[in-house]
Amino acid sequence: MEFTMIFPSTSTLPSQETNSGTTRIMKQLTIVKLSAIAMTLAVLSACQQQSNNGWTGYVEGEYLYISSPLGGRIEQLHVQAGQEVQKDSALFSLDKEAEIANIDEAKARALAAKAQALNTEKGKRKEEIAVTRAQLASAEAQAALAQNELQRQQQLVAQGFISKAKIDDATTNVKLTQARVAELKAALAVADLPARVDERAAASANAQAAEQTLRQIQWRGKQKAEVAPQAGVISDVFFRAGEVVSPGQAVLSLLPPANLKLRFYVPEAELTQIKPGQEVSVQCDGCGAPIKATISRIATQAEYTPPVIYSNAQRAKLMFLVEARPIPNQNTPLHVGQPIDVKLVNAKPATEKKS
């Protein structure tokens, strides 16, 4: 600050007024000095007050972009932008006609494979066993008849009525009927046994594979309907009913209250006053009572001065970005992009530096 002082020329003053003029000049110099000191103190006080007033920043949100891992046509859209939703509330659903058909097919295949596996654990049906028993009884009767015929032929040969060739035919017939009896007895014994171990293992594996295929298709069907993973506010809707989206393409964005964060900038000289986990008080236009928040992150590198829109005055060439999150279970009427003022809770007053 420059001060210009005008002194009257001594050549124009009468000799008798020299002492009084010098006195007036000294008084003026004293007033100027006192004014300069007062202005310096005012500037220092303003700087100190500005530091104690905290820092300015803004509100930012970490959005959840809701999408389906499968693509398709949007069949129903249950929400709109600005709407509050609760956890597990329906958001949107895609056309799943193909998935329904695939589920029905997979269910049928799973039932068939399971039935086949159960069938290998059992023997033949009672009706089939009854048929085999009847065939065995018939074969035993034929064998008995063939044996009687052989004995009769032997008697006739002994009496000389027939040739020995007849004996050979009767003997062959007896052997055939006895073999048939043995075959049916073996079939009847096997009919009560389940399938072989390897066959049963293969059938069981096929049943499990069919069941897993059904689960996969059912999972795909569930992915066609999305619900809210958390409670929050629908920030924006990017597609409407009837439009087609690709797999993983966001249909809408959701902002849970816990995903709000506060960003503000702290000069390097004041960085030692804060640390992660420290509580701060946040105020905004129209918010009413201060909002409590906790510092969650302090940038490791300095940044350039913050945006002019969020800065009341440029206090330093470089600033450090600090992030804080509102403490849960309190009314936080904050909106993304809203300017805020941040102060430390129970902050100590700044001390003046000695010159």
C-alpha positions as CSV (number, residue, x, y, z in Angstrom):
1,M,0.0,0.0,0.0
2,E,1.4,3.4,-1.0
3,F,0.8,6.7,0.7
4,T,1.4,10.1,-0.8
5,M,2.1,12.9,1.6
6,I,2.2,16.6,0.4
7,F,4.3,18.9,2.5
8,P,3.9,22.6,2.2
9,S,6.9,24.5,0.9
10,T,8.9,26.2,3.7
11,S,9.7,29.0,1.4
12,T,6.1,30.1,1.4
13,L,5.7,30.0,5.2
14,P,6.4,33.0,7.2
15,S,9.2,32.5,9.6
16,Q,6.9,33.1,12.6
17,E,4.7,30.1,11.6
18,T,7.6,27.5,11.1
19,N,7.1,25.8,14.5
20,S,3.3,25.5,14.2
21,G,3.6,24.1,10.6
22,T,6.1,21.5,11.7
23,T,3.7,20.4,14.5
24,R,0.9,19.9,12.0
25,I,3.1,17.8,9.7
26,M,4.1,15.6,12.6
27,K,0.5,15.1,13.5
28,Q,-0.3,14.1,10.0
29,L,2.5,11.6,9.9
30,T,1.3,10.1,13.1
31,I,-2.2,9.7,11.8
32,V,-0.9,8.0,8.6
33,K,1.2,5.6,10.6
34,L,-1.7,4.6,12.8
35,S,-3.9,4.1,9.8
36,A,-1.4,1.8,8.1
37,I,-1.1,-0.2,11.3
38,A,-4.9,-0.5,11.6
39,M,-5.2,-1.6,8.0
40,T,-2.5,-4.3,8.4
41,L,-4.2,-5.7,11.5
42,A,-7.5,-5.8,9.6
43,V,-6.0,-7.7,6.8
44,L,-4.3,-10.2,9.1
45,S,-7.6,-10.6,11.0
46,A,-9.5,-11.2,7.8
47,C,-7.0,-13.8,6.7
48,Q,-7.3,-15.5,10.1
49,Q,-11.0,-15.4,10.0
50,Q,-11.1,-16.8,6.5
51,S,-9.0,-19.8,7.6
52,N,-11.3,-20.4,10.6
53,N,-14.3,-20.3,8.3
54,G,-13.3,-23.7,6.8
55,W,-13.2,-24.7,3.2
56,T,-15.6,-24.8,0.3
57,G,-16.5,-27.8,-1.9
58,Y,-19.3,-29.7,-3.5
59,V,-21.3,-32.9,-3.3
60,E,-20.6,-35.8,-5.5
61,G,-22.3,-39.2,-6.0
62,E,-21.1,-42.7,-6.8
63,Y,-23.8,-44.1,-9.0
64,L,-24.8,-47.7,-9.4
65,Y,-25.4,-48.4,-13.1
66,I,-28.0,-51.2,-13.3
67,S,-27.8,-53.5,-16.2
68,S,-28.6,-57.1,-17.2
69,P,-25.9,-59.6,-18.1
70,L,-28.2,-60.7,-20.9
71,G,-29.4,-58.5,-23.7
72,G,-33.0,-58.2,-25.0
73,R,-36.0,-56.0,-25.5
74,I,-37.2,-54.0,-22.5
75,E,-40.6,-55.4,-21.7
76,Q,-41.5,-53.3,-18.6
77,L,-39.9,-50.3,-16.9
78,H,-41.2,-50.0,-13.4
79,V,-39.4,-46.8,-12.3
80,Q,-38.8,-43.2,-13.5
81,A,-36.1,-40.7,-12.8
82,G,-36.2,-39.1,-9.4
83,Q,-38.2,-41.9,-7.8
84,E,-37.2,-43.4,-4.5
85,V,-37.0,-47.2,-4.4
86,Q,-36.4,-49.7,-1.6
87,K,-34.1,-52.7,-1.7
88,D,-35.3,-55.5,-4.0
89,S,-37.9,-53.2,-5.7
90,A,-38.5,-54.2,-9.3
91,L,-36.7,-51.9,-11.7
92,F,-37.2,-53.3,-15.2
93,S,-37.6,-56.6,-17.0
94,L,-36.6,-57.9,-20.4
95,D,-38.5,-60.2,-22.8
96,K,-37.9,-63.8,-21.7
97,E,-40.1,-65.8,-23.9
98,A,-37.1,-67.8,-25.3
99,E,-35.9,-68.5,-21.7
100,I,-39.3,-69.8,-20.7
101,A,-39.3,-72.2,-23.6
102,N,-35.8,-73.3,-22.7
103,I,-36.7,-73.8,-19.1
104,D,-39.6,-76.1,-20.1
105,E,-37.4,-78.2,-22.3
106,A,-34.7,-78.4,-19.7
107,K,-37.2,-79.5,-17.1
108,A,-38.4,-82.3,-19.3
109,R,-34.9,-83.5,-20.0
110,A,-34.0,-83.4,-16.3
111,L,-37.1,-85.5,-15.5
112,A,-36.3,-88.0,-18.2
113,A,-32.7,-88.4,-17.0
114,K,-33.7,-88.7,-13.4
115,A,-36.3,-91.4,-14.3
116,Q,-33.6,-93.3,-16.3
117,A,-31.3,-93.1,-13.3
118,L,-34.0,-94.5,-10.9
119,N,-34.8,-97.2,-13.4
120,T,-31.3,-98.5,-13.3
121,E,-31.6,-98.9,-9.5
122,K,-34.5,-101.4,-9.9
123,G,-35.1,-104.8,-11.4
124,K,-37.7,-105.7,-13.9
125,R,-41.4,-105.0,-13.3
126,K,-43.6,-107.5,-11.5
127,E,-45.5,-108.1,-14.7
128,E,-42.4,-108.9,-16.6
129,I,-41.3,-111.3,-13.9
130,A,-44.7,-113.0,-14.0
131,V,-44.4,-113.5,-17.8
132,T,-40.9,-115.1,-17.2
133,R,-42.3,-117.4,-14.5
134,A,-45.1,-118.5,-16.8
135,Q,-42.6,-119.2,-19.6
136,L,-40.5,-121.2,-17.1
137,A,-43.4,-123.3,-16.1
138,S,-44.2,-124.1,-19.7
139,A,-40.6,-125.0,-20.4
140,E,-40.5,-127.3,-17.4
141,A,-43.7,-129.0,-18.6
142,Q,-42.2,-129.5,-22.0
143,A,-39.0,-130.8,-20.5
144,A,-41.0,-133.3,-18.4
145,L,-42.9,-134.4,-21.5
146,A,-39.7,-134.8,-23.4
147,Q,-38.2,-137.0,-20.7
148,N,-41.3,-139.2,-20.6
149,E,-41.1,-139.5,-24.4
150,L,-37.5,-140.6,-24.2
151,Q,-38.3,-143.3,-21.7
152,R,-41.1,-144.6,-23.8
153,Q,-38.8,-144.7,-26.9
154,Q,-36.2,-146.6,-24.9
155,Q,-38.8,-149.2,-23.9
156,L,-39.9,-149.6,-27.6
157,V,-36.3,-150.0,-28.7
158,A,-35.8,-152.7,-26.1
159,Q,-38.8,-154.5,-27.4
160,G,-37.6,-154.2,-30.9
161,F,-40.5,-152.2,-32.2
162,I,-38.5,-149.1,-33.3
163,S,-34.9,-148.3,-34.4
164,K,-32.3,-146.7,-32.2
165,A,-32.5,-143.5,-34.3
166,K,-35.7,-142.6,-32.5
167,I,-33.8,-142.7,-29.2
168,D,-31.3,-140.1,-30.5
169,D,-34.2,-137.7,-31.5
170,A,-35.9,-138.1,-28.1
171,T,-32.6,-137.5,-26.3
172,T,-31.9,-134.3,-28.3
173,N,-35.4,-133.0,-27.5
174,V,-34.9,-133.6,-23.8
175,K,-31.6,-131.6,-23.9
176,L,-33.3,-128.7,-25.7
177,T,-36.2,-128.5,-23.3
178,Q,-33.8,-128.7,-20.3
179,A,-31.7,-125.8,-21.7
180,R,-34.8,-123.7,-22.1
181,V,-35.7,-124.3,-18.5
182,A,-32.2,-123.3,-17.4
183,E,-32.3,-120.1,-19.5
184,L,-35.6,-119.0,-18.0
185,K,-34.4,-119.7,-14.5
186,A,-31.4,-117.5,-15.1
187,A,-33.5,-114.8,-16.6
188,L,-35.8,-114.9,-13.6
189,A,-32.8,-114.6,-11.2
190,V,-31.4,-111.6,-13.2
191,A,-34.8,-109.9,-13.3
192,D,-34.6,-109.1,-9.6
193,L,-31.2,-107.5,-9.9
194,P,-30.5,-103.7,-10.7
195,A,-28.4,-102.6,-13.6
196,R,-24.6,-102.9,-13.5
197,V,-22.6,-100.4,-11.4
198,D,-21.2,-98.6,-14.4
199,E,-24.6,-98.3,-16.0
200,R,-26.0,-96.8,-12.8
201,A,-23.1,-94.4,-12.5
202,A,-23.6,-93.2,-16.1
203,A,-27.3,-92.7,-15.6
204,S,-26.8,-90.8,-12.3
205,A,-24.2,-88.5,-14.0
206,N,-26.6,-87.8,-16.9
207,A,-29.3,-86.9,-14.4
208,Q,-27.0,-84.5,-12.5
209,A,-25.9,-82.9,-15.8
210,A,-29.5,-82.3,-16.9
211,E,-30.3,-80.8,-13.5
212,Q,-27.3,-78.3,-13.8
213,T,-28.4,-77.4,-17.3
214,L,-31.9,-76.6,-15.9
215,R,-30.3,-74.4,-13.2
216,Q,-28.3,-72.5,-15.8
217,I,-31.4,-71.8,-17.9
218,Q,-33.4,-70.8,-14.8
219,W,-30.6,-68.4,-13.8
220,R,-30.7,-66.8,-17.3
221,G,-34.4,-66.3,-16.9
222,K,-34.0,-64.5,-13.6
223,Q,-31.4,-62.2,-15.1
224,K,-34.1,-60.8,-17.4
225,A,-35.7,-59.1,-14.4
226,E,-33.6,-56.7,-12.3
227,V,-34.3,-55.4,-8.8
228,A,-32.7,-52.6,-6.7
229,P,-29.6,-53.9,-5.0
230,Q,-29.9,-51.1,-2.4
231,A,-32.4,-48.4,-1.4
232,G,-31.9,-45.1,-3.1
233,V,-33.0,-42.6,-5.7
234,I,-33.3,-43.3,-9.5
235,S,-30.9,-40.7,-10.9
236,D,-31.5,-41.3,-14.6
237,V,-33.2,-43.7,-17.0
238,F,-31.3,-44.3,-20.3
239,F,-33.8,-46.6,-22.1
240,R,-37.5,-47.0,-22.4
241,A,-39.9,-49.9,-22.7
242,G,-39.7,-51.5,-26.2
243,E,-36.0,-50.5,-26.8
244,V,-33.3,-53.2,-27.1
245,V,-30.3,-53.2,-24.9
246,S,-27.0,-55.1,-25.2
247,P,-25.7,-57.4,-22.5
248,G,-24.2,-55.3,-19.7
249,Q,-25.6,-52.0,-21.0
250,A,-26.9,-49.8,-18.2
251,V,-30.6,-49.2,-18.3
252,L,-30.7,-46.8,-15.4
253,S,-28.6,-45.3,-12.6
254,L,-29.3,-45.5,-8.9
255,L,-27.8,-43.4,-6.1
256,P,-27.9,-44.9,-2.6
257,P,-27.7,-42.4,0.3
258,A,-24.5,-44.0,1.4
259,N,-22.8,-43.3,-1.9
260,L,-22.9,-39.5,-1.4
261,K,-19.5,-38.0,-0.8
262,L,-18.3,-34.5,-0.1
263,R,-15.3,-33.1,-1.9
264,F,-13.5,-30.0,-0.8
265,Y,-10.1,-28.4,-1.2
266,V,-7.6,-27.6,1.6
267,P,-4.6,-25.4,1.2
268,E,-1.2,-27.0,1.8
269,A,-0.6,-24.8,4.8
270,E,-3.8,-26.1,6.5
271,L,-3.3,-29.8,5.6
272,T,-1.8,-30.7,9.0
273,Q,-5.2,-29.8,10.6
274,I,-7.0,-32.8,9.1
275,K,-6.6,-36.6,9.0
276,P,-8.8,-39.6,7.8
277,G,-11.5,-40.4,10.3
278,Q,-11.8,-36.9,11.6
279,E,-15.3,-35.5,11.9
280,V,-16.3,-32.3,10.0
281,S,-19.4,-30.2,10.0
282,V,-21.0,-29.5,6.6
283,Q,-23.4,-26.7,5.7
284,C,-25.2,-25.8,2.5
285,D,-27.8,-23.3,1.4
286,G,-31.2,-24.3,2.8
287,C,-29.9,-27.4,4.6
288,G,-30.8,-26.1,8.1
289,A,-28.8,-27.7,10.8
290,P,-25.1,-28.7,10.0
291,I,-24.5,-32.2,8.7
292,K,-21.9,-34.3,10.3
293,A,-19.4,-36.2,8.1
294,T,-16.2,-38.1,8.4
295,I,-13.1,-37.6,6.3
296,S,-12.5,-40.7,4.3
297,R,-9.7,-39.7,1.9
298,I,-6.9,-37.1,1.6
299,A,-5.3,-36.8,-1.8
300,T,-1.6,-37.7,-1.8
301,Q,-0.7,-35.2,-4.5
302,A,-1.5,-31.5,-4.7
303,E,-3.9,-30.3,-7.4
304,Y,-4.4,-26.9,-9.0
305,T,-6.8,-24.4,-7.5
306,P,-10.4,-25.7,-7.4
307,P,-13.0,-24.6,-9.8
308,V,-13.9,-20.9,-9.5
309,I,-17.6,-21.8,-9.1
310,Y,-16.8,-23.5,-5.8
311,S,-14.1,-21.2,-4.5
312,N,-14.8,-18.0,-2.6
313,A,-11.2,-16.8,-2.8
314,Q,-8.0,-18.2,-4.2
315,R,-5.8,-18.8,-1.1
316,A,-3.0,-20.9,-2.6
317,K,-1.5,-21.9,-5.8
318,L,-1.9,-25.6,-5.1
319,M,-4.7,-27.3,-3.1
320,F,-5.2,-30.8,-1.8
321,L,-8.5,-32.7,-2.5
322,V,-10.2,-34.1,0.6
323,E,-13.2,-36.4,0.6
324,A,-15.7,-37.0,3.4
325,R,-18.8,-39.1,3.8
326,P,-21.9,-38.2,5.7
327,I,-22.4,-40.1,8.9
328,P,-25.4,-42.5,8.5
329,N,-28.7,-42.2,10.2
330,Q,-29.1,-38.4,9.9
331,N,-31.1,-36.2,7.6
332,T,-28.9,-35.3,4.7
333,P,-30.7,-33.1,2.3
334,L,-27.7,-33.0,-0.1
335,H,-27.8,-33.1,-3.9
336,V,-25.0,-33.9,-6.3
337,G,-23.3,-30.8,-7.5
338,Q,-24.5,-28.7,-4.5
339,P,-21.8,-26.3,-3.1
340,I,-21.0,-26.8,0.6
341,D,-19.0,-25.2,3.4
342,V,-16.9,-27.6,5.5
343,K,-15.5,-26.9,9.0
344,L,-13.6,-29.0,11.5
345,V,-15.6,-30.1,14.5
346,N,-14.0,-28.6,17.7
347,A,-11.4,-26.9,15.6
348,K,-8.8,-24.9,17.5
349,P,-8.5,-21.2,16.5
350,A,-5.7,-20.4,14.2
351,T,-2.7,-18.6,15.8
352,E,-1.1,-15.6,14.3
353,K,2.4,-16.0,13.0
354,K,5.0,-13.7,14.4
355,S,6.7,-11.3,12.0
